[in-house]
Amino acid sequence: MTAREAARQLRKAPKSAQRDAAFRRIIRQIPRGKVATYGQVAAAAGYPLYHRHVAQLLRKSSGTLPWQRVVGAGGFIKLKYEAALEQRTRLEMEGVRFRGKHVDMAEHQHRFRPWEFKE
């Protein structure tokens, strides 16, 4: 199976309440002033190739999760226009510093430690 075929199958993966619950649990563990990438959230939840599903979950969460703490690879905000400005403002209010258009990941990246995961 090629990488393209694998990606296509992941996009078609059925919804999973268990997977979504795992993503929510991991996102809630990101403390104020820290960020994690979509890929890190997916991997920490036990679904390493499901970063797009993390983004979909956050889009549908209606603000019930600390969505601003999840960013794209390299610390880039993936949202557009007003939503991007809101995310940056929320992160800055939490003390997150930026280097140009991306979060200073060296200082603000949250490191997930498996032994701290709550079931």
Biopython code that builds the backbone (N, CA, C, O; Angstrom):
import numpy as np
from Bio.PDB.StructureBuilder import StructureBuilder

atoms = [
    (1, "MET", "N", (0.857, -1.185, 0.000)),
    (1, "MET", "CA", (0.000, 0.000, 0.000)),
    (1, "MET", "C", (0.895, 1.238, 0.000)),
    (1, "MET", "O", (1.827, 1.345, 0.797)),
    (2, "THR", "N", (0.603, 2.148, -0.887)),
    (2, "THR", "CA", (1.381, 3.377, -0.966)),
    (2, "THR", "C", (0.935, 4.351, 0.121)),
    (2, "THR", "O", (-0.113, 4.179, 0.742)),
    (3, "ALA", "N", (1.745, 5.359, 0.328)),
    (3, "ALA", "CA", (1.404, 6.379, 1.320)),
    (3, "ALA", "C", (0.118, 7.101, 0.930)),
    (3, "ALA", "O", (-0.684, 7.458, 1.793)),
    (4, "ARG", "N", (-0.075, 7.313, -0.357)),
    (4, "ARG", "CA", (-1.277, 7.998, -0.826)),
    (4, "ARG", "C", (-2.530, 7.160, -0.544)),
    (4, "ARG", "O", (-3.557, 7.687, -0.117)),
    (5, "GLU", "N", (-2.431, 5.866, -0.785)),
    (5, "GLU", "CA", (-3.570, 4.979, -0.509)),
    (5, "GLU", "C", (-3.874, 4.924, 0.979)),
    (5, "GLU", "O", (-5.038, 4.914, 1.380)),
    (6, "ALA", "N", (-2.818, 4.889, 1.807)),
    (6, "ALA", "CA", (-3.012, 4.864, 3.260)),
    (6, "ALA", "C", (-3.702, 6.144, 3.728)),
    (6, "ALA", "O", (-4.612, 6.102, 4.556)),
    (7, "ALA", "N", (-3.263, 7.275, 3.192)),
    (7, "ALA", "CA", (-3.878, 8.547, 3.567)),
    (7, "ALA", "C", (-5.344, 8.579, 3.151)),
    (7, "ALA", "O", (-6.180, 9.087, 3.899)),
    (8, "ARG", "N", (-5.671, 8.054, 1.984)),
    (8, "ARG", "CA", (-7.052, 8.013, 1.507)),
    (8, "ARG", "C", (-7.916, 7.172, 2.439)),
    (8, "ARG", "O", (-9.045, 7.547, 2.752)),
    (9, "GLN", "N", (-7.389, 6.042, 2.877)),
    (9, "GLN", "CA", (-8.154, 5.181, 3.776)),
    (9, "GLN", "C", (-8.365, 5.837, 5.137)),
    (9, "GLN", "O", (-9.422, 5.672, 5.745)),
    (10, "LEU", "N", (-7.376, 6.574, 5.616)),
    (10, "LEU", "CA", (-7.522, 7.264, 6.899)),
    (10, "LEU", "C", (-8.612, 8.324, 6.819)),
    (10, "LEU", "O", (-9.378, 8.500, 7.767)),
    (11, "ARG", "N", (-8.685, 9.029, 5.699)),
    (11, "ARG", "CA", (-9.723, 10.050, 5.542)),
    (11, "ARG", "C", (-11.112, 9.428, 5.570)),
    (11, "ARG", "O", (-12.072, 10.060, 6.010)),
    (12, "LYS", "N", (-11.214, 8.201, 5.103)),
    (12, "LYS", "CA", (-12.495, 7.511, 5.067)),
    (12, "LYS", "C", (-12.776, 6.716, 6.343)),
    (12, "LYS", "O", (-13.801, 6.039, 6.436)),
    (13, "ALA", "N", (-11.886, 6.791, 7.313)),
    (13, "ALA", "CA", (-12.045, 6.010, 8.539)),
    (13, "ALA", "C", (-13.361, 6.374, 9.225)),
    (13, "ALA", "O", (-13.731, 7.547, 9.277)),
    (14, "PRO", "N", (-14.060, 5.385, 9.744)),
    (14, "PRO", "CA", (-15.333, 5.661, 10.417)),
    (14, "PRO", "C", (-15.117, 6.471, 11.693)),
    (14, "PRO", "O", (-14.048, 6.438, 12.303)),
    (15, "LYS", "N", (-16.143, 7.182, 12.068)),
    (15, "LYS", "CA", (-16.073, 7.955, 13.313)),
    (15, "LYS", "C", (-15.960, 6.990, 14.483)),
    (15, "LYS", "O", (-16.531, 5.899, 14.479)),
    (16, "SER", "N", (-15.219, 7.421, 15.464)),
    (16, "SER", "CA", (-15.013, 6.572, 16.622)),
    (16, "SER", "C", (-15.148, 7.411, 17.893)),
    (16, "SER", "O", (-14.366, 8.334, 18.119)),
    (17, "ALA", "N", (-16.121, 7.092, 18.701)),
    (17, "ALA", "CA", (-16.319, 7.817, 19.958)),
    (17, "ALA", "C", (-15.126, 7.614, 20.876)),
    (17, "ALA", "O", (-14.729, 8.530, 21.597)),
    (18, "GLN", "N", (-14.552, 6.417, 20.850)),
    (18, "GLN", "CA", (-13.383, 6.124, 21.695)),
    (18, "GLN", "C", (-12.188, 6.969, 21.267)),
    (18, "GLN", "O", (-11.482, 7.521, 22.111)),
    (19, "ARG", "N", (-11.961, 7.071, 19.963)),
    (19, "ARG", "CA", (-10.849, 7.875, 19.439)),
    (19, "ARG", "C", (-11.055, 9.346, 19.796)),
    (19, "ARG", "O", (-10.127, 10.009, 20.260)),
    (20, "ASP", "N", (-12.274, 9.860, 19.579)),
    (20, "ASP", "CA", (-12.549, 11.261, 19.886)),
    (20, "ASP", "C", (-12.387, 11.550, 21.372)),
    (20, "ASP", "O", (-11.891, 12.614, 21.745)),
    (21, "ALA", "N", (-12.798, 10.622, 22.219)),
    (21, "ALA", "CA", (-12.626, 10.792, 23.669)),
    (21, "ALA", "C", (-11.144, 10.847, 24.025)),
    (21, "ALA", "O", (-10.739, 11.628, 24.887)),
    (22, "ALA", "N", (-10.340, 10.025, 23.369)),
    (22, "ALA", "CA", (-8.895, 10.031, 23.619)),
    (22, "ALA", "C", (-8.291, 11.371, 23.196)),
    (22, "ALA", "O", (-7.445, 11.919, 23.903)),
    (23, "PHE", "N", (-8.718, 11.898, 22.051)),
    (23, "PHE", "CA", (-8.226, 13.207, 21.606)),
    (23, "PHE", "C", (-8.613, 14.295, 22.605)),
    (23, "PHE", "O", (-7.789, 15.140, 22.955)),
    (24, "ARG", "N", (-9.855, 14.275, 23.062)),
    (24, "ARG", "CA", (-10.310, 15.290, 24.034)),
    (24, "ARG", "C", (-9.487, 15.232, 25.318)),
    (24, "ARG", "O", (-9.075, 16.263, 25.851)),
    (25, "ARG", "N", (-9.255, 14.023, 25.804)),
    (25, "ARG", "CA", (-8.489, 13.847, 27.041)),
    (25, "ARG", "C", (-7.077, 14.432, 26.882)),
    (25, "ARG", "O", (-6.582, 15.114, 27.779)),
    (26, "ILE", "N", (-6.445, 14.167, 25.757)),
    (26, "ILE", "CA", (-5.085, 14.654, 25.521)),
    (26, "ILE", "C", (-5.070, 16.173, 25.382)),
    (26, "ILE", "O", (-4.201, 16.835, 25.951)),
    (27, "ILE", "N", (-6.013, 16.733, 24.638)),
    (27, "ILE", "CA", (-6.058, 18.186, 24.444)),
    (27, "ILE", "C", (-6.238, 18.896, 25.779)),
    (27, "ILE", "O", (-5.633, 19.942, 26.014)),
    (28, "ARG", "N", (-7.067, 18.335, 26.654)),
    (28, "ARG", "CA", (-7.282, 18.963, 27.974)),
    (28, "ARG", "C", (-6.034, 18.922, 28.853)),
    (28, "ARG", "O", (-5.947, 19.673, 29.825)),
    (29, "GLN", "N", (-5.080, 18.071, 28.537)),
    (29, "GLN", "CA", (-3.854, 17.972, 29.329)),
    (29, "GLN", "C", (-2.814, 19.031, 28.963)),
    (29, "GLN", "O", (-1.823, 19.196, 29.675)),
    (30, "ILE", "N", (-3.028, 19.742, 27.869)),
    (30, "ILE", "CA", (-2.068, 20.781, 27.468)),
    (30, "ILE", "C", (-2.259, 21.972, 28.405)),
    (30, "ILE", "O", (-3.332, 22.576, 28.417)),
    (31, "PRO", "N", (-1.238, 22.319, 29.189)),
    (31, "PRO", "CA", (-1.401, 23.407, 30.166)),
    (31, "PRO", "C", (-1.374, 24.794, 29.514)),
    (31, "PRO", "O", (-0.933, 24.963, 28.377)),
    (32, "ARG", "N", (-1.858, 25.764, 30.267)),
    (32, "ARG", "CA", (-1.786, 27.164, 29.814)),
    (32, "ARG", "C", (-0.340, 27.509, 29.512)),
    (32, "ARG", "O", (0.572, 27.093, 30.227)),
    (33, "GLY", "N", (-0.137, 28.270, 28.450)),
    (33, "GLY", "CA", (1.210, 28.708, 28.091)),
    (33, "GLY", "C", (1.992, 27.678, 27.294)),
    (33, "GLY", "O", (3.161, 27.901, 26.978)),
    (34, "LYS", "N", (1.371, 26.562, 26.967)),
    (34, "LYS", "CA", (2.030, 25.519, 26.174)),
    (34, "LYS", "C", (1.165, 25.191, 24.967)),
    (34, "LYS", "O", (-0.038, 25.452, 24.967)),
    (35, "VAL", "N", (1.779, 24.621, 23.944)),
    (35, "VAL", "CA", (1.052, 24.198, 22.749)),
    (35, "VAL", "C", (1.530, 22.814, 22.336)),
    (35, "VAL", "O", (2.595, 22.356, 22.752)),
    (36, "ALA", "N", (0.728, 22.161, 21.517)),
    (36, "ALA", "CA", (1.097, 20.885, 20.910)),
    (36, "ALA", "C", (0.578, 20.912, 19.476)),
    (36, "ALA", "O", (-0.374, 21.630, 19.166)),
    (37, "THR", "N", (1.201, 20.136, 18.614)),
    (37, "THR", "CA", (0.749, 20.078, 17.231)),
    (37, "THR", "C", (-0.380, 19.066, 17.102)),
    (37, "THR", "O", (-0.582, 18.225, 17.978)),
    (38, "TYR", "N", (-1.103, 19.159, 16.008)),
    (38, "TYR", "CA", (-2.170, 18.201, 15.728)),
    (38, "TYR", "C", (-1.596, 16.782, 15.732)),
    (38, "TYR", "O", (-2.209, 15.862, 16.273)),
    (39, "GLY", "N", (-0.432, 16.613, 15.134)),
    (39, "GLY", "CA", (0.205, 15.301, 15.078)),
    (39, "GLY", "C", (0.605, 14.782, 16.442)),
    (39, "GLY", "O", (0.470, 13.589, 16.712)),
    (40, "GLN", "N", (1.095, 15.655, 17.308)),
    (40, "GLN", "CA", (1.473, 15.241, 18.656)),
    (40, "GLN", "C", (0.251, 14.796, 19.446)),
    (40, "GLN", "O", (0.312, 13.813, 20.184)),
    (41, "VAL", "N", (-0.848, 15.508, 19.299)),
    (41, "VAL", "CA", (-2.081, 15.141, 19.995)),
    (41, "VAL", "C", (-2.537, 13.765, 19.528)),
    (41, "VAL", "O", (-2.873, 12.902, 20.339)),
    (42, "ALA", "N", (-2.545, 13.570, 18.221)),
    (42, "ALA", "CA", (-2.983, 12.287, 17.670)),
    (42, "ALA", "C", (-2.087, 11.149, 18.159)),
    (42, "ALA", "O", (-2.586, 10.099, 18.563)),
    (43, "ALA", "N", (-0.785, 11.348, 18.126)),
    (43, "ALA", "CA", (0.148, 10.304, 18.558)),
    (43, "ALA", "C", (0.007, 10.015, 20.050)),
    (43, "ALA", "O", (0.025, 8.855, 20.462)),
    (44, "ALA", "N", (-0.132, 11.064, 20.862)),
    (44, "ALA", "CA", (-0.267, 10.872, 22.310)),
    (44, "ALA", "C", (-1.550, 10.130, 22.656)),
    (44, "ALA", "O", (-1.615, 9.423, 23.662)),
    (45, "ALA", "N", (-2.571, 10.293, 21.817)),
    (45, "ALA", "CA", (-3.840, 9.608, 22.050)),
    (45, "ALA", "C", (-3.808, 8.161, 21.557)),
    (45, "ALA", "O", (-4.737, 7.392, 21.802)),
    (46, "GLY", "N", (-2.731, 7.801, 20.862)),
    (46, "GLY", "CA", (-2.602, 6.432, 20.364)),
    (46, "GLY", "C", (-3.044, 6.255, 18.923)),
    (46, "GLY", "O", (-3.229, 5.127, 18.465)),
    (47, "TYR", "N", (-3.214, 7.354, 18.205)),
    (47, "TYR", "CA", (-3.636, 7.328, 16.800)),
    (47, "TYR", "C", (-2.682, 8.206, 15.982)),
    (47, "TYR", "O", (-3.075, 9.282, 15.532)),
    (48, "PRO", "N", (-1.443, 7.766, 15.785)),
    (48, "PRO", "CA", (-0.399, 8.642, 15.230)),
    (48, "PRO", "C", (-0.648, 9.212, 13.836)),
    (48, "PRO", "O", (-0.033, 10.220, 13.489)),
    (49, "LEU", "N", (-1.496, 8.634, 13.041)),
    (49, "LEU", "CA", (-1.724, 9.151, 11.686)),
    (49, "LEU", "C", (-3.030, 9.931, 11.554)),
    (49, "LEU", "O", (-3.473, 10.203, 10.438)),
    (50, "TYR", "N", (-3.638, 10.287, 12.654)),
    (50, "TYR", "CA", (-4.971, 10.893, 12.628)),
    (50, "TYR", "C", (-4.957, 12.390, 12.942)),
    (50, "TYR", "O", (-5.900, 12.890, 13.555)),
    (51, "HIS", "N", (-3.924, 13.108, 12.544)),
    (51, "HIS", "CA", (-3.853, 14.538, 12.847)),
    (51, "HIS", "C", (-5.008, 15.327, 12.217)),
    (51, "HIS", "O", (-5.460, 16.318, 12.790)),
    (52, "ARG", "N", (-5.479, 14.906, 11.067)),
    (52, "ARG", "CA", (-6.613, 15.608, 10.442)),
    (52, "ARG", "C", (-7.901, 15.395, 11.233)),
    (52, "ARG", "O", (-8.768, 16.267, 11.263)),
    (53, "HIS", "N", (-8.019, 14.260, 11.859)),
    (53, "HIS", "CA", (-9.202, 14.001, 12.689)),
    (53, "HIS", "C", (-9.185, 14.891, 13.933)),
    (53, "HIS", "O", (-10.235, 15.308, 14.423)),
    (54, "VAL", "N", (-7.979, 15.179, 14.439)),
    (54, "VAL", "CA", (-7.867, 16.107, 15.577)),
    (54, "VAL", "C", (-8.398, 17.472, 15.155)),
    (54, "VAL", "O", (-9.161, 18.100, 15.889)),
    (55, "ALA", "N", (-7.995, 17.927, 13.977)),
    (55, "ALA", "CA", (-8.458, 19.225, 13.480)),
    (55, "ALA", "C", (-9.981, 19.233, 13.315)),
    (55, "ALA", "O", (-10.637, 20.211, 13.671)),
    (56, "GLN", "N", (-10.541, 18.148, 12.778)),
    (56, "GLN", "CA", (-11.996, 18.064, 12.609)),
    (56, "GLN", "C", (-12.712, 18.104, 13.959)),
    (56, "GLN", "O", (-13.736, 18.770, 14.108)),
    (57, "LEU", "N", (-12.168, 17.392, 14.929)),
    (57, "LEU", "CA", (-12.766, 17.373, 16.262)),
    (57, "LEU", "C", (-12.772, 18.782, 16.863)),
    (57, "LEU", "O", (-13.778, 19.214, 17.427)),
    (58, "LEU", "N", (-11.658, 19.489, 16.744)),
    (58, "LEU", "CA", (-11.582, 20.838, 17.290)),
    (58, "LEU", "C", (-12.547, 21.781, 16.579)),
    (58, "LEU", "O", (-13.151, 22.652, 17.205)),
    (59, "ARG", "N", (-12.686, 21.603, 15.288)),
    (59, "ARG", "CA", (-13.604, 22.451, 14.512)),
    (59, "ARG", "C", (-15.037, 22.273, 14.998)),
    (59, "ARG", "O", (-15.823, 23.219, 14.980)),
    (60, "LYS", "N", (-15.374, 21.069, 15.428)),
    (60, "LYS", "CA", (-16.752, 20.764, 15.841)),
    (60, "LYS", "C", (-16.966, 20.869, 17.351)),
    (60, "LYS", "O", (-18.066, 20.600, 17.836)),
    (61, "SER", "N", (-15.938, 21.252, 18.094)),
    (61, "SER", "CA", (-16.034, 21.226, 19.559)),
    (61, "SER", "C", (-16.788, 22.405, 20.154)),
    (61, "SER", "O", (-17.084, 22.397, 21.349)),
    (62, "SER", "N", (-17.102, 23.403, 19.367)),
    (62, "SER", "CA", (-17.864, 24.576, 19.834)),
    (62, "SER", "C", (-17.198, 25.273, 21.013)),
    (62, "SER", "O", (-17.884, 25.798, 21.889)),
    (63, "GLY", "N", (-15.877, 25.281, 21.043)),
    (63, "GLY", "CA", (-15.164, 25.995, 22.085)),
    (63, "GLY", "C", (-15.132, 25.311, 23.437)),
    (63, "GLY", "O", (-14.766, 25.938, 24.430)),
    (64, "THR", "N", (-15.506, 24.039, 23.502)),
    (64, "THR", "CA", (-15.508, 23.331, 24.782)),
    (64, "THR", "C", (-14.135, 22.789, 25.147)),
    (64, "THR", "O", (-13.936, 22.301, 26.260)),
    (65, "LEU", "N", (-13.187, 22.873, 24.221)),
    (65, "LEU", "CA", (-11.816, 22.418, 24.466)),
    (65, "LEU", "C", (-10.872, 23.607, 24.345)),
    (65, "LEU", "O", (-11.222, 24.597, 23.702)),
    (66, "PRO", "N", (-9.691, 23.539, 24.942)),
    (66, "PRO", "CA", (-8.712, 24.630, 24.775)),
    (66, "PRO", "C", (-8.077, 24.545, 23.387)),
    (66, "PRO", "O", (-6.885, 24.265, 23.261)),
    (67, "TRP", "N", (-8.877, 24.786, 22.348)),
    (67, "TRP", "CA", (-8.474, 24.619, 20.949)),
    (67, "TRP", "C", (-7.287, 25.471, 20.562)),
    (67, "TRP", "O", (-6.518, 25.095, 19.677)),
    (68, "GLN", "N", (-7.123, 26.613, 21.209)),
    (68, "GLN", "CA", (-6.047, 27.527, 20.836)),
    (68, "GLN", "C", (-4.671, 26.928, 21.098)),
    (68, "GLN", "O", (-3.681, 27.401, 20.541)),
    (69, "ARG", "N", (-4.590, 25.903, 21.928)),
    (69, "ARG", "CA", (-3.305, 25.305, 22.285)),
    (69, "ARG", "C", (-2.840, 24.235, 21.301)),
    (69, "ARG", "O", (-1.788, 23.627, 21.501)),
    (70, "VAL", "N", (-3.599, 24.004, 20.261)),
    (70, "VAL", "CA", (-3.222, 23.022, 19.246)),
    (70, "VAL", "C", (-2.894, 23.773, 17.958)),
    (70, "VAL", "O", (-3.728, 24.500, 17.419)),
    (71, "VAL", "N", (-1.669, 23.585, 17.478)),
    (71, "VAL", "CA", (-1.186, 24.315, 16.307)),
    (71, "VAL", "C", (-0.659, 23.331, 15.260)),
    (71, "VAL", "O", (-0.552, 22.129, 15.507)),
    (72, "GLY", "N", (-0.340, 23.865, 14.109)),
    (72, "GLY", "CA", (0.212, 23.042, 13.046)),
    (72, "GLY", "C", (1.682, 22.734, 13.287)),
    (72, "GLY", "O", (2.300, 23.263, 14.211)),
    (73, "ALA", "N", (2.223, 21.880, 12.450)),
    (73, "ALA", "CA", (3.638, 21.499, 12.546)),
    (73, "ALA", "C", (4.513, 22.746, 12.501)),
    (73, "ALA", "O", (4.257, 23.670, 11.730)),
    (74, "GLY", "N", (5.529, 22.761, 13.320)),
    (74, "GLY", "CA", (6.431, 23.901, 13.375)),
    (74, "GLY", "C", (5.886, 25.076, 14.160)),
    (74, "GLY", "O", (6.530, 26.123, 14.236)),
    (75, "GLY", "N", (4.701, 24.918, 14.748)),
    (75, "GLY", "CA", (4.130, 25.987, 15.556)),
    (75, "GLY", "C", (3.299, 26.987, 14.776)),
    (75, "GLY", "O", (2.935, 28.038, 15.303)),
    (76, "PHE", "N", (2.994, 26.670, 13.523)),
    (76, "PHE", "CA", (2.210, 27.595, 12.708)),
    (76, "PHE", "C", (0.721, 27.472, 12.999)),
    (76, "PHE", "O", (0.201, 26.373, 13.195)),
    (77, "ILE", "N", (0.051, 28.603, 13.023)),
    (77, "ILE", "CA", (-1.403, 28.632, 13.163)),
    (77, "ILE", "C", (-1.986, 28.304, 11.802)),
    (77, "ILE", "O", (-1.681, 28.969, 10.812)),
    (78, "LYS", "N", (-2.816, 27.289, 11.754)),
    (78, "LYS", "CA", (-3.380, 26.821, 10.493)),
    (78, "LYS", "C", (-4.732, 27.446, 10.159)),
    (78, "LYS", "O", (-5.236, 27.269, 9.050)),
    (79, "LEU", "N", (-5.311, 28.159, 11.084)),
    (79, "LEU", "CA", (-6.594, 28.799, 10.836)),
    (79, "LEU", "C", (-6.395, 30.020, 9.949)),
    (79, "LEU", "O", (-5.268, 30.476, 9.752)),
    (80, "LYS", "N", (-7.470, 30.537, 9.425)),
    (80, "LYS", "CA", (-7.408, 31.690, 8.519)),
    (80, "LYS", "C", (-8.139, 32.890, 9.111)),
    (80, "LYS", "O", (-9.056, 32.751, 9.920)),
    (81, "TYR", "N", (-7.709, 34.053, 8.689)),
    (81, "TYR", "CA", (-8.363, 35.333, 8.946)),
    (81, "TYR", "C", (-8.632, 35.584, 10.430)),
    (81, "TYR", "O", (-7.714, 35.517, 11.247)),
    (82, "GLU", "N", (-9.900, 35.877, 10.783)),
    (82, "GLU", "CA", (-10.226, 36.244, 12.159)),
    (82, "GLU", "C", (-9.953, 35.116, 13.144)),
    (82, "GLU", "O", (-9.544, 35.363, 14.278)),
    (83, "ALA", "N", (-10.177, 33.884, 12.713)),
    (83, "ALA", "CA", (-9.941, 32.744, 13.601)),
    (83, "ALA", "C", (-8.454, 32.639, 13.944)),
    (83, "ALA", "O", (-8.101, 32.308, 15.076)),
    (84, "ALA", "N", (-7.595, 32.915, 12.987)),
    (84, "ALA", "CA", (-6.145, 32.875, 13.236)),
    (84, "ALA", "C", (-5.750, 33.980, 14.216)),
    (84, "ALA", "O", (-4.946, 33.759, 15.122)),
    (85, "LEU", "N", (-6.313, 35.154, 14.028)),
    (85, "LEU", "CA", (-6.029, 36.268, 14.933)),
    (85, "LEU", "C", (-6.525, 35.955, 16.343)),
    (85, "LEU", "O", (-5.843, 36.256, 17.322)),
    (86, "GLU", "N", (-7.702, 35.355, 16.448)),
    (86, "GLU", "CA", (-8.226, 34.990, 17.761)),
    (86, "GLU", "C", (-7.326, 33.958, 18.439)),
    (86, "GLU", "O", (-7.050, 34.070, 19.634)),
    (87, "GLN", "N", (-6.867, 32.955, 17.688)),
    (87, "GLN", "CA", (-5.997, 31.938, 18.278)),
    (87, "GLN", "C", (-4.696, 32.563, 18.766)),
    (87, "GLN", "O", (-4.247, 32.279, 19.877)),
    (88, "ARG", "N", (-4.094, 33.406, 17.947)),
    (88, "ARG", "CA", (-2.841, 34.058, 18.351)),
    (88, "ARG", "C", (-3.049, 34.924, 19.591)),
    (88, "ARG", "O", (-2.233, 34.902, 20.512)),
    (89, "THR", "N", (-4.141, 35.683, 19.613)),
    (89, "THR", "CA", (-4.431, 36.546, 20.761)),
    (89, "THR", "C", (-4.626, 35.723, 22.031)),
    (89, "THR", "O", (-4.102, 36.075, 23.088)),
    (90, "ARG", "N", (-5.380, 34.628, 21.930)),
    (90, "ARG", "CA", (-5.598, 33.769, 23.100)),
    (90, "ARG", "C", (-4.276, 33.198, 23.609)),
    (90, "ARG", "O", (-4.034, 33.161, 24.815)),
    (91, "LEU", "N", (-3.424, 32.755, 22.686)),
    (91, "LEU", "CA", (-2.129, 32.199, 23.094)),
    (91, "LEU", "C", (-1.249, 33.271, 23.728)),
    (91, "LEU", "O", (-0.591, 33.014, 24.736)),
    (92, "GLU", "N", (-1.231, 34.452, 23.156)),
    (92, "GLU", "CA", (-0.438, 35.538, 23.733)),
    (92, "GLU", "C", (-0.935, 35.903, 25.127)),
    (92, "GLU", "O", (-0.138, 36.239, 26.003)),
    (93, "MET", "N", (-2.257, 35.840, 25.337)),
    (93, "MET", "CA", (-2.813, 36.117, 26.666)),
    (93, "MET", "C", (-2.377, 35.060, 27.675)),
    (93, "MET", "O", (-2.344, 35.330, 28.876)),
    (94, "GLU", "N", (-2.043, 33.859, 27.204)),
    (94, "GLU", "CA", (-1.554, 32.791, 28.081)),
    (94, "GLU", "C", (-0.036, 32.865, 28.262)),
    (94, "GLU", "O", (0.539, 32.046, 28.978)),
    (95, "GLY", "N", (0.616, 33.837, 27.621)),
    (95, "GLY", "CA", (2.052, 33.998, 27.767)),
    (95, "GLY", "C", (2.889, 33.321, 26.698)),
    (95, "GLY", "O", (4.113, 33.264, 26.814)),
    (96, "VAL", "N", (2.249, 32.810, 25.664)),
    (96, "VAL", "CA", (2.979, 32.157, 24.572)),
    (96, "VAL", "C", (3.597, 33.240, 23.684)),
    (96, "VAL", "O", (2.927, 34.189, 23.279)),
    (97, "ARG", "N", (4.893, 33.073, 23.391)),
    (97, "ARG", "CA", (5.591, 34.028, 22.528)),
    (97, "ARG", "C", (5.724, 33.462, 21.118)),
    (97, "ARG", "O", (5.829, 32.252, 20.917)),
    (98, "PHE", "N", (5.716, 34.358, 20.166)),
    (98, "PHE", "CA", (5.827, 33.990, 18.761)),
    (98, "PHE", "C", (7.156, 34.463, 18.197)),
    (98, "PHE", "O", (7.734, 35.449, 18.652)),
    (99, "ARG", "N", (7.620, 33.741, 17.205)),
    (99, "ARG", "CA", (8.764, 34.156, 16.391)),
    (99, "ARG", "C", (8.211, 34.358, 14.987)),
    (99, "ARG", "O", (8.066, 33.407, 14.220)),
    (100, "GLY", "N", (7.911, 35.585, 14.671)),
    (100, "GLY", "CA", (7.252, 35.854, 13.395)),
    (100, "GLY", "C", (5.841, 35.307, 13.421)),
    (100, "GLY", "O", (5.025, 35.712, 14.249)),
    (101, "LYS", "N", (5.551, 34.377, 12.505)),
    (101, "LYS", "CA", (4.198, 33.828, 12.406)),
    (101, "LYS", "C", (4.030, 32.492, 13.104)),
    (101, "LYS", "O", (2.967, 31.880, 12.997)),
    (102, "HIS", "N", (5.034, 32.024, 13.808)),
    (102, "HIS", "CA", (4.881, 30.729, 14.476)),
    (102, "HIS", "C", (5.274, 30.800, 15.942)),
    (102, "HIS", "O", (6.051, 31.658, 16.360)),
    (103, "VAL", "N", (4.720, 29.880, 16.703)),
    (103, "VAL", "CA", (4.986, 29.797, 18.135)),
    (103, "VAL", "C", (6.443, 29.406, 18.348)),
    (103, "VAL", "O", (6.990, 28.599, 17.596)),
    (104, "ASP", "N", (7.061, 29.971, 19.358)),
    (104, "ASP", "CA", (8.417, 29.577, 19.748)),
    (104, "ASP", "C", (8.313, 28.192, 20.389)),
    (104, "ASP", "O", (8.143, 28.068, 21.602)),
    (105, "MET", "N", (8.418, 27.158, 19.559)),
    (105, "MET", "CA", (8.216, 25.782, 20.021)),
    (105, "MET", "C", (9.287, 25.338, 21.006)),
    (105, "MET", "O", (9.018, 24.499, 21.866)),
    (106, "ALA", "N", (10.479, 25.874, 20.900)),
    (106, "ALA", "CA", (11.544, 25.496, 21.834)),
    (106, "ALA", "C", (11.138, 25.827, 23.268)),
    (106, "ALA", "O", (11.514, 25.122, 24.205)),
    (107, "GLU", "N", (10.382, 26.887, 23.430)),
    (107, "GLU", "CA", (9.975, 27.314, 24.769)),
    (107, "GLU", "C", (8.578, 26.845, 25.175)),
    (107, "GLU", "O", (8.326, 26.586, 26.351)),
    (108, "HIS", "N", (7.684, 26.738, 24.216)),
    (108, "HIS", "CA", (6.280, 26.528, 24.557)),
    (108, "HIS", "C", (5.686, 25.181, 24.147)),
    (108, "HIS", "O", (4.495, 24.951, 24.352)),
    (109, "GLN", "N", (6.479, 24.304, 23.581)),
    (109, "GLN", "CA", (5.937, 23.005, 23.169)),
    (109, "GLN", "C", (5.718, 22.119, 24.388)),
    (109, "GLN", "O", (6.618, 21.920, 25.204)),
    (110, "HIS", "N", (4.504, 21.592, 24.491)),
    (110, "HIS", "CA", (4.179, 20.672, 25.579)),
    (110, "HIS", "C", (4.717, 19.294, 25.235)),
    (110, "HIS", "O", (4.518, 18.809, 24.120)),
    (111, "ARG", "N", (5.383, 18.671, 26.163)),
    (111, "ARG", "CA", (5.905, 17.319, 25.964)),
    (111, "ARG", "C", (4.987, 16.346, 26.693)),
    (111, "ARG", "O", (4.869, 16.373, 27.918)),
    (112, "PHE", "N", (4.351, 15.498, 25.921)),
    (112, "PHE", "CA", (3.483, 14.493, 26.522)),
    (112, "PHE", "C", (4.341, 13.383, 27.104)),
    (112, "PHE", "O", (5.259, 12.880, 26.455)),
    (113, "ARG", "N", (4.024, 13.009, 28.348)),
    (113, "ARG", "CA", (4.735, 11.902, 29.000)),
    (113, "ARG", "C", (3.738, 10.803, 29.251)),
    (113, "ARG", "O", (2.781, 10.998, 30.001)),
    (114, "PRO", "N", (3.939, 9.646, 28.639)),
    (114, "PRO", "CA", (2.937, 8.564, 28.690)),
    (114, "PRO", "C", (2.509, 8.178, 30.096)),
    (114, "PRO", "O", (1.348, 7.825, 30.307)),
    (115, "TRP", "N", (3.399, 8.236, 31.045)),
    (115, "TRP", "CA", (3.044, 7.821, 32.400)),
    (115, "TRP", "C", (2.097, 8.781, 33.094)),
    (115, "TRP", "O", (1.569, 8.463, 34.160)),
    (116, "GLU", "N", (1.870, 9.957, 32.506)),
    (116, "GLU", "CA", (0.949, 10.928, 33.099)),
    (116, "GLU", "C", (-0.466, 10.833, 32.508)),
    (116, "GLU", "O", (-1.389, 11.473, 33.012)),
    (117, "PHE", "N", (-0.635, 10.053, 31.462)),
    (117, "PHE", "CA", (-1.939, 9.977, 30.812)),
    (117, "PHE", "C", (-2.972, 9.443, 31.768)),
    (117, "PHE", "O", (-2.750, 8.464, 32.480)),
    (118, "LYS", "N", (-4.109, 10.111, 31.766)),
    (118, "LYS", "CA", (-5.225, 9.682, 32.616)),
    (118, "LYS", "C", (-6.195, 8.901, 31.749)),
    (118, "LYS", "O", (-6.524, 9.333, 30.645)),
    (119, "GLU", "N", (-6.641, 7.795, 32.217)),
    (119, "GLU", "CA", (-7.592, 6.986, 31.461)),
    (119, "GLU", "C", (-9.000, 7.468, 31.687)),
    (119, "GLU", "O", (-9.942, 6.905, 31.129)),
]
sb = StructureBuilder()
sb.init_structure("model")
sb.init_model(0)
sb.init_chain("A")
sb.init_seg("    ")
for serial, (resi, resn, name, xyz) in enumerate(atoms, 1):
    if name == "N":
        sb.init_residue(resn, " ", resi, " ")
    sb.init_atom(name, np.array(xyz, "f"), 0.0, 1.0, " ", f" {name:<3s}", serial, name[0])
structure = sb.get_structure()
